[in-house]
Amino acid sequence: MTQGDGKIPDASGVDLQPDVERLHRAIRREPSDPTEGREPAPWYFVAAIAISLFWGGWYLGRHGGEFSNATHLALGTRDVGTTASAANQNTLAIDDPLAAGEAVFEKHCVACHQSTGLGIPGAFPPVVGSEWVTGDAGVLIRILLHGMQGPVVVAGATYNGAMPAWRDVLKDGELAAVATYMRQWEGNDASAIDPAIVSSLRIETADRTTAYTAAELLARGDDDEIDDAAPPAAISDSLRKGRTQ
């Protein structure tokens, strides 16, 4: 039988209906499970980010050059140094063409024609014993100014490659110096070349945009041959040292 309060006692008088509120009271006392992603970041992490942003902005403002003329001043200083170096090289080419010619050769030509001047068989022709070097000086200057491409016979061997043009890289004095240096290398015995001749041929061929071919140069004959009676510049023993075949 049920009692007036709805509880059903057992035979011993014990209440068999559980008290739901009492059972959940212990559960409600437990803290809620944390929700991932909603916890606040540690204060020191936020502080580290703020300090990094501040330092990065200061560093870029201090060393970036965007708001300072230091960068432009440095560039101007470097440009002055480059200009001075070029001027010194041109002066050397006039005062001591052989020494200047050796410097130009070592910087721009040695990779292909090698320090011995003998080139690389089958790939790059020699300058020692080359009829293109010791022959018509006008031909050599044209080659230096505008380059050369296609098959060419040098010292009895055939080469088929391309030589770059140097007119936009080297000044007249430097071209004359390196040409003189190669023409008077030990084993060669040709006249020196005056920078004025290089200047004249530079103006004469100013409209040319392509490299010369051997056939084209040979077809010119001796029209622009330079006077080979000009006395050759004296080459020093220090320059001859180690330049043997």
C-alpha positions in Angstrom: 0.0 0.0 0.0 1.1 3.6 -0.5 1.3 6.1 2.2 -0.1 9.6 2.0 3.3 11.0 1.1 3.8 8.7 -1.9 6.6 6.7 -0.3 6.5 3.0 -0.3 8.1 1.5 2.9 9.3 -2.0 2.9 8.2 -4.6 5.5 10.8 -3.2 7.9 9.6 0.3 7.5 12.6 1.5 5.3 11.8 4.0 2.6 12.6 2.5 -0.8 12.1 5.7 -2.9 15.5 7.4 -3.6 15.8 11.1 -2.9 16.9 12.5 -6.3 17.8 15.9 -5.1 20.0 14.5 -2.4 21.7 12.2 -4.8 22.6 15.0 -7.3 23.6 17.4 -4.6 27.1 15.8 -4.4 27.4 16.1 -8.2 26.5 19.7 -8.3 29.2 20.4 -5.8 31.9 19.3 -8.3 33.4 22.0 -10.5 32.5 22.1 -14.2 34.8 20.5 -16.7 36.9 23.1 -18.5 36.1 23.9 -22.1 39.1 23.6 -24.5 40.0 26.8 -26.3 38.4 29.2 -23.9 41.1 29.4 -21.3 42.9 32.7 -21.1 46.5 33.0 -22.3 49.2 33.4 -19.6 50.1 37.0 -19.0 53.8 36.4 -19.6 53.0 35.1 -23.1 51.0 38.2 -24.0 53.8 40.4 -22.6 56.4 38.5 -24.7 54.4 39.1 -27.9 54.0 42.8 -27.1 57.7 43.2 -26.4 58.6 41.4 -29.6 56.4 43.6 -31.7 57.8 46.8 -30.1 61.4 45.6 -30.6 60.8 44.6 -34.2 59.3 48.0 -35.0 62.2 49.8 -33.4 64.8 47.6 -35.2 63.2 48.1 -38.6 62.9 51.8 -38.0 66.5 52.1 -36.8 68.2 49.9 -39.4 65.8 49.6 -42.3 66.9 52.8 -43.9 63.4 53.7 -45.0 63.3 56.9 -43.0 67.0 57.7 -43.0 69.4 59.1 -45.7 72.2 56.8 -44.4 71.4 54.2 -47.1 71.6 56.7 -49.9 74.8 58.2 -48.5 76.4 54.7 -48.3 75.4 54.1 -51.9 76.9 57.4 -53.0 80.1 56.5 -51.2 80.3 53.1 -52.9 79.6 54.7 -56.3 82.4 57.1 -55.7 84.7 54.2 -54.8 83.7 52.3 -58.0 84.2 55.4 -60.1 87.6 56.0 -58.6 88.6 52.4 -59.2 87.6 52.6 -62.8 89.5 55.9 -63.2 92.6 54.3 -61.7 92.4 51.3 -64.0 92.1 53.6 -67.0 95.0 55.7 -65.8 97.1 52.6 -65.4 96.1 51.4 -68.9 97.6 54.7 -70.2 100.7 54.8 -68.0 101.6 51.1 -68.1 99.5 49.3 -70.8 101.2 45.9 -70.3 100.5 45.8 -66.5 97.0 47.0 -67.1 96.5 44.5 -69.9 97.6 41.7 -67.6 95.1 42.9 -65.0 92.3 43.0 -67.5 93.2 39.6 -68.9 93.4 38.0 -65.4 90.0 39.4 -64.6 88.0 38.9 -67.8 89.8 36.5 -70.1 91.7 33.9 -68.1 88.7 31.6 -67.5 88.5 30.8 -71.2 92.0 31.4 -72.5 93.7 30.2 -69.3 96.7 31.7 -67.5 99.1 30.1 -70.0 97.3 31.8 -72.9 96.9 28.4 -74.6 93.2 28.1 -74.1 91.4 24.8 -73.8 91.8 22.4 -76.8 88.5 21.9 -78.6 86.7 24.5 -76.5 88.5 27.9 -76.3 91.2 29.0 -78.7 94.7 30.1 -77.6 95.9 33.7 -77.7 99.6 32.6 -77.9 100.4 31.8 -81.5 97.0 33.0 -82.7 97.0 34.7 -86.1 93.8 36.5 -85.0 95.8 38.1 -82.1 99.1 38.9 -83.9 97.7 39.7 -87.3 95.5 42.6 -88.3 95.2 44.7 -85.2 91.9 46.2 -86.5 90.4 42.7 -86.6 91.4 42.0 -83.0 89.9 45.3 -81.8 86.6 44.5 -83.6 86.5 41.1 -81.9 87.2 42.6 -78.5 84.5 45.3 -79.1 81.7 43.2 -80.5 82.6 39.6 -79.8 82.9 36.6 -82.3 80.7 33.6 -83.0 80.7 30.6 -85.2 83.4 28.4 -86.5 87.0 29.7 -86.6 90.4 28.2 -87.4 93.0 29.3 -84.8 96.6 27.9 -85.1 95.4 25.1 -87.3 92.6 23.9 -85.0 88.9 24.6 -85.5 86.8 26.1 -82.7 83.0 26.7 -82.8 81.9 28.9 -79.9 81.1 32.4 -78.9 83.2 35.2 -77.5 81.4 38.0 -75.6 81.6 41.6 -76.5 83.5 43.9 -74.2 82.6 47.4 -75.5 80.1 48.0 -72.7 82.5 46.7 -70.0 86.0 47.9 -70.9 87.1 51.4 -71.8 89.3 52.2 -74.8 92.5 52.3 -72.7 91.7 48.9 -71.2 90.9 47.3 -74.5 94.1 48.7 -76.0 96.0 47.5 -73.0 94.7 43.9 -73.1 95.1 43.7 -76.9 98.7 44.9 -76.5 99.4 42.5 -73.7 98.1 39.5 -75.8 100.0 40.7 -78.9 103.3 40.9 -77.0 102.9 37.8 -74.9 106.0 35.6 -75.0 105.6 33.7 -78.3 103.8 36.6 -79.9 105.7 39.6 -81.4 103.3 42.2 -82.7 102.9 46.0 -82.4 101.3 47.8 -79.5 97.8 49.3 -80.0 97.0 52.9 -79.3 93.8 53.6 -77.4 92.9 56.2 -80.0 92.6 53.4 -82.6 90.2 51.6 -80.3 88.2 54.8 -79.9 88.0 55.3 -83.6 86.8 51.8 -84.3 84.3 52.0 -81.5 82.7 55.0 -83.1 82.9 53.5 -86.6 81.1 50.3 -85.5 78.7 51.9 -83.0 75.6 50.7 -84.8 76.7 47.0 -84.8 74.5 44.8 -82.6 75.8 41.3 -83.4 79.0 39.5 -83.0 81.4 39.1 -85.9 81.9 35.8 -87.7 85.3 34.6 -89.0 84.1 34.8 -92.6 83.0 38.4 -92.2 86.3 39.5 -90.7 88.3 37.7 -93.3 86.3 39.3 -96.0 87.3 42.8 -94.8 90.9 42.2 -95.9 93.4 44.8 -94.8 91.0 47.8 -95.1 91.4 48.8 -91.5 94.8 47.3 -90.8 96.8 49.3 -88.2 100.4 50.3 -88.9 102.5 47.4 -87.6 105.6 49.5 -87.9 104.7 51.1 -84.6 107.3 50.2 -82.0 106.0 47.5 -79.6 105.8 48.3 -75.9 108.7 46.8 -73.9 107.4 43.8 -71.9 109.1 43.3 -68.6 110.6 40.0 -67.4 108.1 39.9 -64.5 105.3 39.8 -67.0 107.0 37.2 -69.2 107.7 35.0 -66.2 105.7 31.9 -66.3 104.1 32.8 -69.7 105.9 30.2 -71.7 104.3 27.6 -73.9 
